[in-house]
Amino acid sequence: MSERNTDDIEKIWMKRIRNLAGFMGMILPWVSLIGAILVARTKGIPDGFWGDLSISETYYVTPPLVGILTTASVILMCYKGYNLKDHVISALAGFFGLMIVIFPCNCPAASDIVGFFQLPVKISHIIHSTSAVAFFLLLSYMSLFQFTKGADTSNKHIKNIIFRICGIGMLCSLALMLIPIDFVAKIFIVEAIALTFFGVSWLIKGEVFGILSDDKS
């Protein structure tokens, strides 16, 4: 096999990885929500569950968060990118994604001792929240500063605009969580918005269905 064919295969493989990561990020909120609704109809849900709804909270009642986020995190950890910096940032994002799963949050559905390591829920929640912030900060950085590198062609210019919008969108979503304004399912809505920006960014980078394809990007 020629070196050119090897490079082409690797390029196709990396596009598929980006598209898979983006797709999983976009479906995670809605698959988790549907799973929680189905459980609620058959087994019931603890009081206060819906008012404080978050994607992390669905960990206690339905498996999509564990399955999808773990898979997406492993994909991020295996993502090679164009250079060592690309790989390190995505690997760290994947690591913190796994931490989100391993250390569950505190919510009405949680018990006093939770997670793989059976920690007190308050300690687990601190690790969980810190990991979630680090996860989105790293993904935002990739969209803003790593994905925007490359030759400045017409398609690349359009993609860079989308990457910057997605990166800023993820940062704004994090900031919205800190604003002292409460409404029903606030955290879920903000998380869903952030994951949508993440998904769009990675799907565009993966040139899903050939959209904005540019061999020089």
MIROKE-134354 format. One record per atom (N, C-alpha, C): residue in one letter; x negated, z, y negated. Coordinates in steps of 0.02 Angstrom, whole numbers, plus 50000, padded with zeros to 5 digits. Example, Ala and Ser with C-alpha at 12.3 -4.5 7.8 and 13.67 -1.06 7.14 Angstrom:
2
A493405039050284A493855039050225A493405039050165S493585035450112S493165035750053S493555039449998
***
This chain:
217
M499585000050060M500005000050000M499565000049937S499714995549891S499304994949831S499415000949785E498925001849739E498975007349692E499585006549647R499735000249630R500314998949587R500965000849622N501024999149686N501625001049724N501695008649729T501125011949739T501145019349742T501375022349676D501135019649621D501345022049555D502085020849544D502335014949566D503045013349558D503485018049598I503275019549660I503655024149702I503665031149672E503095033349646E503055039949615E503505040249553K503505034849515K503925034649454K504665035049472I504865031349524I505555031549546I505745038449571W505285041549608W505395048249634W505485053349578M505075052949526M505125057549470M505775056649433K506005050549426K506655049249393K507215052449433R507175051949499R507695054949541R507705062549534I507105065549531I507055072749522I507375074849456R507215071249402R507495072849337R508255072149338N508505066849368N509225065849371N509575071149412L509265073149468L509565078349510L509585084949472A509035086649438A509015092949400A509555092849345G509595087249309G510095086749255G510805087149281F510945083649337F511605083749366F511805090749389M511345094249421M511495100949445M511625105749388G511245104949333G511355109149275G512045108149245M512275101849243M512915100349212M513505102749254I513435102449321I514005104449363I514035111849376L513485115449366L513465122549384L514035126649353P514165126149287P514705130449259P515375129049291W515525122749303W516195120849325W516305122149399V515795121149439V515845122849510V515915130449518S515535134149478S515575141449480S516275143849459L516535140749406L517205142649382L517745141049434I517705135149463I518195133349514I518165138049574G517545139749594G517465144549649G517775151249633A517675153649572A517955160149552A518715159849551I518995154349527I519725153549526I520015153649596L519685150149642L519925149949711L519895156849743V519365160549729V519315167349756V519855171749726A519985170949662A520495174949628A521175173849659R521315167849681R521975166249709R522055169149779T521505170249814T521545172549883T521375179949892K520855182249855K520615189049865K520705193549804G520825190649747G520865194649687G520195195449653I520215197349589I519605198049548I519635204849513P519065208249505P519055214849471P519325214349400D519615219749376D519875220049307D519315218649257G519465214849206G518975213349154G518535207449170F518615204549229F518175199049250F518245193049204W518855190949191W518955184749152W518785185749079G518915191549051G518775192748981G518025192348965D517615194849012D516895194849004D516555189349046L516935184149061L516695179149108L516025176049087S515575175549135S514955171849126S514795168449192I514355163449189I514155160149251I513815165249297S513405169549267S513045174649306S513525179249342E514095180749311E514585185249340E514885182449404T514935175849410T515225172749469T514795173949531Y514185176249521Y513725177849577Y514075182549627Y514485187049602Y514785192249643Y515395189949682V515675184149665V516295182149698V516265175349732T515775171249715T515755164449743T515025161949744P514825157849792P514125156149802P513805150549760P514185146649721P513855140949686P513255142749643L513285148349607L512715150149565L512075150649606V512115154149662V511525155149704V511275148449731G511735144549758G511545138149789G511275133149740I511645132049685I511465126849637I510855128849596L510855135049569L510305137049526L509655137849565T509705140249627T509095140749668T508805133849681T509235129149699T509005122349712T508705119249650A509045119949593A508795117149530A508125120349511S508065126849524S507445130349507S506865127849550V506985126749614V506465124149657V506265117049635I506755113149614I506615106449589I506165106849527L506325111449482L505915112249422L505205114449439M505145118749488M504485121149508M504075115649541C504405110749572C504055105249604C503955099349557Y504245099649498Y504195094149450Y503485093449425K503185087649433K502485086649416K502395084649343G502835080449317G502765078249248G502155073749238Y501955073049175Y501405068549159Y500725072049156N500725078649147N500095082149141N500185089449163L499655093249161L499665100149184L500145104349142K500155103249077K500605107049033K501335105949053D501515099749066D502185098049089D502365101949152H501895102049199H502015105349263H502085112949255V501645115849214V501655123049205V502305125349172I502525121749120I503135123649085I503745123049130S503795117549167S504365116749212S504345121749269A503735123249295A503675128149349A503875135049325L503695136849264L503895143249236L504655143549227A504945137949204A505675137749197A506005138749265G505725135449317G506005136349384G505925143449408F505365146549393F505245153549413F505775158149381F505885157249316F506385161549283F507095159949306G507205153649326G507855152049356G507975155949420L507455156449461L507515160349523L507605167749507M507285170249454M507365177249435M508085178749415I508415173749385I509125174649367I509545175949429V509375172449483V509745173249546V509555179749581I508915181149584I508675187049622I508885193549590F508935193649523F509115199749488F509795198649453P510345200649485P511015199349458P511155203249394C511675200949358C511865204149295C512325210149307N512445213849254N512935219349255N513595216749231C514125218349266C514795215949248C515315220049287P515965219149273P516475223049309P516455222249385A516185216549409A516175215449482A515565218449515A515085220949476A514445223449504A514525230549530S514105232149579S514065238949604S513475242449570D513345248549587D512805252349556D512115249749576I512055247249637I511425244549663I511545237249682V511125232749656V511265225649666V510635221749682G510745215649706G510205210749713G509785211549775F509325206749784F508885206549842F508465212849848F508245215449791F507815221449792F508205227949785Q508865227449783Q509295233349780Q509085238049724L509075235349663L508895239249604L509525242049571P509455247249531P510025249449490P510245243649445V510895242849438V511165236949405V510915236349332K510805241949298K510575241549229K509875238549224I509445240449271I508765237649271I508785230149289S509185228549340S509265221549361S509525217349303H509985220149264H510285216449209H509755214749155I509315219449142I508785218249092I508335212449114I508125212549178I507705207249204I508095200549203H508725200849222H509145194949224H509205191749155S509365195749105S509465193249037S508815190449008T508265194049019T507615191748994T507435185049027S507565184449091S507415178249127S507845172449102A508475173849087A508925168649062A508685166048995V508485170548951V508225168448885V507595164248893A507135166548936A506505162848948A506655156048978F507135155749023F507325149549057F507545144249005F507995146148960F508245141348912F507735139748857L507315144648839L506795143248789L506295138048816L506105138748879L505645134048909L505945127048915L506575126748935L506915120348940L506995117148872S507135121148821S507185118548753S506515115648730Y505975119348746Y505315116948727Y505155110248760M505335109648823M505205103248858M505575097548825S506205098748808S506615093448777S506355091548708L506135096548670L505915095448601L505215092548597F504765094848640F504055093248630F503725089348687Q503985090048749Q503685086448804Q504025079648816F504675079748818F505045073548830F504965068448774T504815070748715T504765066248657T504085062748652K503625064348697K502975060948696K503045053948726G502595049648707G502595042848735G502595037548682A502565031348703A502545025648657A503185025348615D503115023848552D503685023848505D504015016948504T504435015548555T504815009348558T505525010648534S505935005348531S506625006248506S507025010948550N506965010048616N507325014548662N507045021548660K506385022148654K506075028648651K506295032448588H506375028848534H506615031948472H507305034848481I507745031148514I508425033648527I508415039648573K507995039148626K507955044748673K507675050948640N507195050148596N506905055948562N507425059548518I507875055648487I508415058748449I508855062948494I509015060248553I509435063948601I509065070148626F508415069448642F508035075148666F508015080748614R507925078948551R507905084048498R508575087348488I509105083448492I509785086348486I509905091248543C509705089348604C509805093648662C509385099948657G508755099348635G508325105248628G508595110048576I508795107348519I509085111548465I509745114548488G510135110548526G510775113048551G510685119048597M510175118848640M510055124548684M509845130748644L509435129648592L509215135248550L509815138148512C510235133948486C510835136248450C511305140048496S511345137848559S511765141348607S511515148448619L510845149148624L510555155848632L510705160148571A510635157148512A510765160848450A511495163048447L511945158848470L512655160448468L512815166648509M512445167748563M512545173648604M512405180048565L511955179648516L511755185548477L512225186948418I512625182148400I513085183048344I513635187948364P513755193148325P514255198248344P514975195948333I515145190448364I515835187948363I516045187148435D516565190648455D516785190648524D517425186548532F517455182948587F518065179448606F518065178848682V518625177248711V518685177048784V518195172248815A517835174548866A517355170448903A516815167548858K516615171248807K516115168748760K515465166748795I515215171048838I514575169648871I514625163548915F515175162848951F515265157048995F515265150648953I515625150648899I515675144648856I514995142848828V514625147848804V513965146548775V513485144048829E513515147148888E513075144948943E513245137748964A513885136148967A514095129448986A513845124248936I513875125948872I513625121448820I512865120448828A512505125948837A511775125548845A511585121348906L511935122348962L511775118649022L511965111249016T512475109848975T512655102848962T512095099348924F511825102748873F511255099948836F510665098848883F510535103848925F509985103248974F510095097149019G510705096549045G510865091049091G510785084249058V511045083548998V510995077148962V510255075348950S509865080348930S509155079148916S508795076448978W508905079649035W508555077649096W508835071149124L509475069849116L509755063549139L509505057649098I509435058649033I509155053448990I508425052349007K508055057749019K507355057149038K507295053549105G507765054649149G507765051249214G508055044349212E508265042049152E508545035349143E509095034049193V509575038749196V510115038249244V510485031649237F510595028349293F510925021749295F510585016649250G509945017749235G509585012949193G509715013649119I510085018949098I510245019849028I509605021048988L509515017148935L508935017748891L508285017148929S508285013148982S507675012249022S507125009148979D506535011948987D505965009548949D505325011048988D505025006049016D504445007049060D503875010449025K503855010148958K503305013048921K503425020348904S504015023048918S504175030048898S503895034948948
***
